[in-house]
Amino acid sequence: MGITRRSALIATASSVLTFAIGCGAPSGPGGDSGDSSGPVPDKPKKAVTLNVLDVAGNLQLTQGMIDEFVQKNPDVISRVTYSKSPAPELAGKIKAQQNANRVDIGLVLTGVDGLAAGIDQNLWMDLLPTYADRLPGMNDYLEPAAAMQKLAGNAGVTVTYYPSGPLLEYLPAKVPNPPTSAEQLLAYAKAHPGKVQYARPSNSGPARTFLMGLPYILGDKDPKDPVNGWDKTWAYLKELNQYVEYYPSGTSETMKNLANGSVEVIASTTGWDINPRVLGTVPKEAKVSSLQGFHWVTDAHYAVIPKGVSTDTQAAVLALLKFMLTPEQQAKAFDQGYFYPGPAVKGVDLSMAPQKSQDAIKEFGRPEYEQLIASNPTEVPLDAKALVAAFDRWDREIGSGKVKQG
């Protein structure tokens, strides 16, 4: 699975939706024929065709889980189709189907960006607390994954988790003494114009994480308030901006630029460090560093159900999610380091993962990550309103005129 399958990550949501199960309409082409009114049964009256939309690259971690469920439960899901879309297009796509009373997407796999956009527009049905008893795996979340779950309100179910970043990535042959503080990064950028790069934050997980992580590194007044609490961060980004040639529209281009030598230091995360080296996009010898005083800004992927799907589809998705949150299935989330580590629940270690995952992490993983994860604080991302404000200000004051489409 190529690195280009990755979609934007990291935004977040803190609002809670209100949803009456009676709302909605029959699903459209490709869905099942039941309506969306009435209580949701434990299993559908008849097997459904489930259409899954992925806007976060999550299928790289979970498609094996879904395929196994379908294979083992043909009376619940007879067939599954997969499609992908950029996260910024998610809300419009779902809203159009709902306005036409033809909701044929039964399950959306999203980062907190798409989750937030859907919460803002009231697109997702509430799964919690109504169906909490059908999802016992949620009781076993890792502590940071549980914190990420709280951000989803009642709408989403956390299916994968990772500590994310912010990290810096570089090739040691080009950068023998990498920056290890914010001041050193700025000095490096000044001494090497055009050689430090991160992508547009609203469409890049590592860039978003860098943006949200700087207030902790710089000791800003309120890291959760980009409007009134980020004076040091905005000043730092403006100064750094003088030495950044352009901002790619997505993360993949920064990785390619690192590999071809056109840039020398980029924003990264644990998954974006490991997986591109597994895939050969970035040389194996690439290294990472953290900046003094950094906090992990965590990330998660969520499963959401659009309002308007039939009760049969809702029943099928709930049964699928229960299966996906078992330790045996969560072990598949190690993948090839894409969302490292990946599992959201306790008691899942690499020895439980498929051999291909074990081999990839053994060869391309970093022993220092275990210590970095254990010894640095974790922080949840900004809430939806704050993140939108941060993106808007970055676009206006930092990236204006310098964002380049890949």
C-alpha positions in Angstrom: 0.0 0.0 0.0 1.6 3.2 -1.2 2.3 6.2 1.0 0.1 8.3 -1.3 -2.9 6.6 0.4 -2.3 8.7 3.4 -4.8 11.4 4.0 -4.7 14.5 6.2 -4.8 13.8 10.0 -5.2 15.7 13.1 -7.9 18.1 13.9 -10.2 17.4 16.7 -13.7 17.6 18.0 -15.1 18.4 21.4 -18.8 19.0 20.7 -21.5 16.5 21.5 -24.2 15.7 18.9 -27.9 15.2 19.6 -29.5 12.5 17.4 -32.8 10.9 17.5 -32.7 7.4 16.0 -35.9 8.1 14.2 -34.3 10.6 11.8 -33.0 9.8 8.5 -34.2 8.0 5.4 -33.7 4.7 3.6 -30.2 4.2 2.3 -29.6 4.7 -1.4 -28.0 2.5 -4.1 -25.5 0.1 -2.7 -27.0 0.1 0.8 -29.6 -2.2 2.3 -33.3 -1.5 2.0 -34.4 -1.2 5.6 -35.2 2.3 7.0 -33.4 4.0 9.8 -36.2 4.3 12.3 -36.8 2.1 15.4 -34.4 0.4 17.7 -31.2 -1.1 16.3 -31.2 -4.9 16.5 -28.2 -7.0 17.5 -27.9 -8.1 13.9 -29.5 -7.1 10.6 -32.7 -8.8 9.4 -30.7 -9.7 6.3 -27.0 -9.4 5.4 -26.1 -5.9 4.2 -23.8 -4.5 1.6 -21.5 -2.2 3.5 -20.0 0.8 1.8 -16.9 2.1 3.7 -15.4 5.5 3.0 -11.9 6.1 4.3 -10.5 9.7 4.6 -7.6 9.0 6.9 -5.6 6.2 5.4 -7.1 4.0 8.1 -7.8 1.1 5.8 -4.1 0.5 5.8 -4.5 -0.5 9.4 -8.0 -1.9 9.5 -9.0 -3.4 6.2 -7.7 -6.8 7.3 -10.0 -6.6 10.4 -13.0 -5.8 8.2 -12.3 -8.4 5.6 -12.0 -11.1 8.3 -15.3 -10.1 9.9 -17.1 -10.3 6.6 -15.5 -13.7 5.9 -16.7 -15.0 9.3 -20.1 -13.3 9.4 -21.7 -13.5 5.9 -25.1 -13.3 7.6 -24.3 -9.8 8.8 -22.3 -8.3 5.9 -22.6 -10.0 2.6 -20.3 -7.7 0.8 -18.1 -4.7 1.5 -16.9 -1.9 -0.9 -14.1 0.5 -0.1 -13.6 4.0 -1.3 -11.3 6.9 -0.3 -11.6 10.6 -0.3 -9.6 13.6 1.0 -10.7 14.6 4.5 -11.7 18.1 3.5 -14.3 16.7 1.0 -15.9 14.4 3.6 -18.6 16.7 5.1 -19.8 17.9 1.7 -20.0 14.4 0.3 -22.1 13.1 3.3 -24.3 16.2 3.5 -25.1 15.9 -0.2 -26.3 12.3 0.3 -28.3 13.2 3.3 -30.0 16.2 1.6 -30.9 13.8 -1.2 -32.2 11.1 1.2 -29.8 8.7 -0.4 -27.2 7.8 2.2 -25.2 4.9 0.8 -22.1 5.2 2.9 -22.6 3.1 6.0 -19.2 3.5 7.7 -16.7 6.4 7.6 -13.2 5.9 8.9 -11.7 9.3 9.7 -9.1 11.2 11.5 -10.2 13.9 14.0 -10.3 16.4 11.1 -13.2 14.7 9.3 -14.8 13.8 12.7 -14.8 17.5 13.7 -16.2 18.7 10.4 -19.1 16.2 10.7 -19.8 17.1 14.3 -19.8 20.8 13.4 -22.5 20.0 10.7 -24.4 17.4 12.8 -23.8 14.6 10.2 -23.0 11.7 12.5 -25.4 9.6 14.5 -24.8 9.2 18.2 -23.4 5.8 19.1 -22.8 6.6 22.7 -23.9 6.0 25.4 -26.8 4.2 23.7 -24.7 1.3 22.3 -21.8 1.3 24.7 -22.8 -2.1 26.0 -22.3 -3.5 22.4 -18.7 -2.2 22.3 -17.0 -3.7 25.4 -13.6 -3.1 23.9 -14.0 0.6 24.6 -13.6 -0.2 28.3 -10.0 -1.4 27.6 -8.7 1.7 25.8 -5.1 2.8 26.6 -5.2 5.9 28.7 -4.2 8.3 25.9 -6.7 6.6 23.5 -9.4 7.1 26.1 -8.6 10.8 26.2 -8.9 10.9 22.4 -12.2 9.1 22.7 -13.5 11.9 24.9 -12.9 14.4 22.1 -15.3 12.5 19.9 -18.2 13.2 22.1 -20.9 10.6 21.4 -20.4 10.5 17.7 -17.2 8.5 17.0 -15.5 5.3 18.2 -11.8 5.3 18.4 -10.4 2.3 16.4 -6.6 3.1 16.3 -4.3 5.4 18.2 -0.7 6.7 18.2 1.3 9.3 20.1 2.2 11.0 16.8 4.8 13.8 17.3 6.1 16.4 16.7 9.4 15.0 15.5 12.0 16.2 13.0 13.3 13.9 10.3 16.6 14.2 8.4 19.3 12.3 6.6 22.4 12.1 8.8 24.8 12.4 5.8 23.2 15.8 5.1 22.6 16.9 8.7 25.2 15.4 11.0 24.2 17.7 13.9 20.4 17.9 13.8 18.5 20.6 15.7 17.4 19.5 19.1 15.7 22.8 20.3 13.4 25.3 18.7 16.2 27.9 18.7 18.5 25.4 16.9 15.8 24.7 14.3 15.4 28.4 13.6 19.2 28.8 13.4 19.5 25.9 11.0 16.7 27.3 8.7 18.4 30.7 8.7 21.8 29.1 7.8 20.2 26.8 5.2 17.4 28.8 3.4 14.8 26.6 1.8 16.1 23.4 3.5 13.5 23.2 6.4 10.0 22.2 5.3 6.6 21.3 6.6 3.3 21.0 4.7 0.2 23.0 5.0 -1.2 22.0 8.5 -4.8 21.6 7.4 -3.8 18.8 5.1 -0.9 17.2 6.9 -0.7 15.2 10.1 3.0 15.9 10.8 2.5 19.7 10.0 -0.6 19.8 12.2 1.3 18.1 15.0 4.2 20.5 14.6 1.8 23.4 14.8 0.0 22.2 17.9 3.2 21.0 19.5 5.1 24.3 19.3 3.2 26.1 22.1 4.4 23.4 24.5 8.0 23.6 23.2 8.1 27.4 23.3 6.3 27.7 26.7 3.4 29.7 25.4 0.7 31.1 27.7 -2.1 28.7 26.7 -1.3 25.8 24.3 -5.0 25.1 23.9 -5.8 28.7 22.7 -4.3 29.6 19.4 -6.2 32.9 19.3 -5.1 34.4 22.6 -2.4 32.0 24.0 0.1 31.5 21.1 2.0 34.7 21.0 5.4 33.0 21.0 4.2 30.3 18.5 3.0 32.8 15.9 6.1 34.9 16.2 8.3 31.9 15.8 6.4 30.6 12.8 6.6 34.0 11.1 10.4 34.1 11.7 10.8 30.6 10.4 8.6 31.5 7.4 11.4 33.8 6.1 13.6 30.8 5.4 10.9 28.4 4.1 10.7 28.4 0.3 7.2 27.0 0.1 4.7 24.7 1.9 3.6 21.5 0.1 -0.1 20.8 0.1 0.5 17.4 1.7 3.0 15.3 3.7 4.0 12.9 0.9 5.8 15.7 -1.0 7.9 16.6 2.0 9.0 13.0 2.3 10.0 12.9 -1.4 11.8 16.2 -1.0 13.8 14.8 1.9 14.7 11.7 -0.1 15.8 13.7 -3.1 17.8 16.1 -1.1 15.9 19.3 -2.0 15.1 19.8 1.7 17.1 18.6 4.7 14.8 18.8 7.8 11.1 18.1 7.8 8.3 17.7 10.3 7.4 14.1 11.0 5.7 11.7 13.4 6.4 8.1 14.5 4.3 6.6 11.7 5.5 9.0 9.0 9.0 8.1 10.0 8.7 4.3 10.0 6.2 3.6 7.1 7.9 5.6 4.3 11.2 3.9 5.1 9.5 0.5 5.0 8.0 1.5 1.6 11.3 2.8 0.3 10.0 6.4 -0.2 12.6 7.6 2.3 16.0 6.0 2.7 16.3 3.6 5.6 19.1 5.6 7.2 16.9 8.6 7.9 16.9 9.6 11.5 14.6 11.6 13.8 15.0 14.0 16.6 12.7 15.7 19.1 12.9 19.3 20.3 13.7 20.1 23.9 10.6 20.3 26.0 8.3 18.6 23.6 5.0 17.0 24.5 3.4 14.3 22.3 0.3 15.6 20.6 -1.7 12.4 20.2 -3.8 11.2 17.2 -6.5 8.7 16.6 -8.7 7.3 13.9 -12.5 7.0 14.4 -15.4 5.1 13.0 -18.6 7.1 12.5 -22.0 6.3 11.0 -23.7 9.0 8.9 -27.2 9.8 9.9 -29.7 8.4 7.5 -28.4 4.8 7.1 -30.8 2.0 7.7 -31.2 0.2 11.0 -29.8 -3.0 9.4 -26.6 -1.1 8.4 -26.3 0.3 11.9 -26.6 -3.1 13.4 -24.0 -4.5 11.0 -21.5 -1.7 11.8 -21.9 -2.1 15.6 -21.2 -5.8 15.3 -18.2 -5.0 13.1 -16.8 -2.4 15.6 -17.2 -4.8 18.5 -15.0 -7.3 16.5 -12.4 -4.6 15.5 -11.9 -3.6 19.2 -10.8 -7.1 20.3 -7.1 -7.5 21.1 -6.6 -10.1 18.3 -7.9 -7.7 15.7 -6.2 -4.6 17.2 -2.9 -6.3 16.7 -3.3 -5.8 13.0 -3.0 -2.1 13.5 0.7 -2.3 13.9 0.7 -2.6 10.1 4.0 -1.5 8.7 4.4 1.3 11.2 2.0 3.7 9.5 0.3 4.7 12.7 2.9 3.4 15.1 2.2 1.7 17.4 -1.5 1.6 16.3 -3.6 -0.4 18.7 -6.0 1.6 20.8 -6.7 -1.0 23.5 -4.6 -2.4 26.3 -2.9 -5.8 26.2 -1.8 -5.8 22.6 1.9 -6.2 21.8 3.9 -6.7 18.6 4.2 -10.4 19.2 0.4 -10.7 18.5 0.7 -8.8 15.1 1.0 -10.5 11.7 4.5 -11.7 10.9 4.8 -9.0 8.1 4.2 -6.3 10.7 6.7 -7.8 13.2 9.3 -8.0 10.5 8.8 -4.4 9.4 8.8 -2.9 12.9 11.9 -5.0 13.8 13.8 -3.7 10.8 12.6 -0.1 10.6 11.3 0.7 14.0 13.3 2.7 16.5 14.2 1.4 20.0 14.3 5.0 21.3 10.6 5.4 20.7 9.7 3.3 23.7 11.7 5.6 26.0 10.4 8.8 24.2 6.8 7.6 24.6 7.3 6.7 28.3 9.2 9.8 29.3 7.3 12.7 27.6 3.8 14.0 28.4 0.9 13.4 26.0 -1.6 16.1 25.0 -4.9 15.8 23.1 -5.1 18.0 20.0 -7.0 21.2 19.9 -10.8 21.1 19.9 -12.6 21.7 16.7 -13.2 25.4 17.1 -9.7 26.2 18.2 -8.2 24.1 15.4 -10.2 25.9 12.7 -9.0 29.2 14.2 -5.4 27.9 14.1 -5.7 26.7 10.5 -7.3 30.0 9.4 -4.6 32.1 11.0 -1.8 30.0 9.6 -3.3 30.2 6.1 -3.6 34.0 6.3 -0.4 35.0 8.2 2.1 32.2 7.4 1.2 30.2 4.3 -0.5 32.9 2.2 1.0 32.7 -1.3 3.5 30.0 -0.4 1.4 26.8 -0.4 2.2 24.7 -3.5 -0.1 22.0 -4.8 1.8 18.7 -5.3 
